[in-house]
Amino acid sequence: MYSVDGFTQGASFGDMMATLAANRRLGGILIDGAIRYAALLRTWDLPIFARGISLKSRGEKAQLGPLATPLTVAGVEIAPGDLIVGDDDGVIAIPYALIDDTIARLRQLQDEKARLLQRFASTATPEDWQALKTWE
């Protein structure tokens, strides 16, 4: 995870840095900036989440900053130990102290969603739509 303060006019991460990350067996990459070679990188077994994509290089080479320190990404402070979860819809950071409670709540929501989907499969009334609005 690293930040270039949301700069997306040039990429600060591409196939060469991804190769280094993969060789280090990192679990994934979160960049508050742009990447290049996105189509190629999507084929790799390395989750990469970035603010944008740019054909251009950032121009200047990245400098290693302090390690294991809090970092602000898109206005959210992320600390060492926080859980980062991402998919095609976006990325969230769960503070370390809230991980267990968050997982428990997500399991409840998952069960509730499964019940709603089962109900919707057999009937679709205006009350069902209201339940959906309440759930979201």
N, C-alpha and C positions, 0 to 999 in steps of 0.2 A: 504494500500500500504506500502510495506516495502522492504528493500534491504539487502541482505547478500552478496553484491558485486558480484553477478553472480555465487556464489558457488553452484555447482550442484552435488558434490560428496556425499552429504547426504542431506536429506530433512529437511527443517526447518518449514514445515507446513504440517499438516495432519488433520485427522478427529476430533481430540480434539480441535485444534485451530479453525477449521471450525465451530464446534458447538458453540464456544464462539462468533465467528463473526456473525453467524446466529442469535443467541440470542440477539445480539446488533443491529440486523436489518441493517447490513451494506449492501450497494448496490452491493458490489463485492469486490474481493481481487485481487491485483496485487503484485506479488512477484518476485523480481530479484534474484531468487534462485530456489530450487527444492521443490516439494511436494511429499507426499506419499499418498497411497489410492486413486489414481487418478480415477480409475473406479467407486469407491463408491462416490466420491465427484462430479463426473459428473452427478449423479442422483439427486443431491440436487438442490434446487431452489436458488443457490448462485453462480453467475459467479466467476470463479477462473482462473486467468491467471498466469502462471509461466514459468520460463525459461526452466525448465526440470522436470523430474520425477526420483525419486531415491527410491529404496527399503530400503536403509539404512537411519537411523536417522542421523541428523547432529551431534548428540552427546552432544553438549552443549545446554543449554536452552537459548532461546532468551531473550534478555534484552530490555525492553521498552526504546526507544530513545526519542528524543524530538518530540513533536507533532506539527502539523500545520507548518512545516518548509519545504523548498524545499528539494527534494530528487533526486538523480541521479539514473536512472534505465536504464541499457544498454546504458550508455553514454548520455542519454537525461535527462536534468533537468526538473523536474515536480514540480510545485509550488502549494500551496493550492489554490483551486478555478479552476484549470485547469480541462478540461473535458477529462476523460479517456474513450475511446471507444474500445471495443474488440469483436472479433468473432473468429471462428476457424482458420482464416488466420493470425491473429496477433492482436496487440494492438497499438493504437496511442494515443498521448497526444496532446490536442489542448490548447494552452495558452489561459487563460481567456479572454484576450483582443482581441483575434481573433475568438472567438466562433461564434458570429453573422455573420461575413463575411464568415467564413468557412461553416456554415450551408447554407447560401445563395448560395455559389459556388457549394456545393454538390447538391443542388436542381437543379441548372442549368445543372450540369453533368448528373444527373438522367434523366432529360428531354431529353438531347441530346442522351443518351444511349437508351432510349425508342424509339426515332426516328430512330436510326441506326438499332435497332433490328427489328423494323417494316419493314424497307427497306430491310434488309437481308432476311426476311421471304418471300418476293415476288421476290427477285432477288439476285443473287450472282455474281457480276462482279469483275474484277481486281480492278476497281475503289472503290468498296465497301471495299475490303481488305485494300486499301490505306487509306480510311477514318477511318478504325478501328485502323490502326497504328498511325494515327494522334491523335485519341481520347485517346489512352492509353498513 
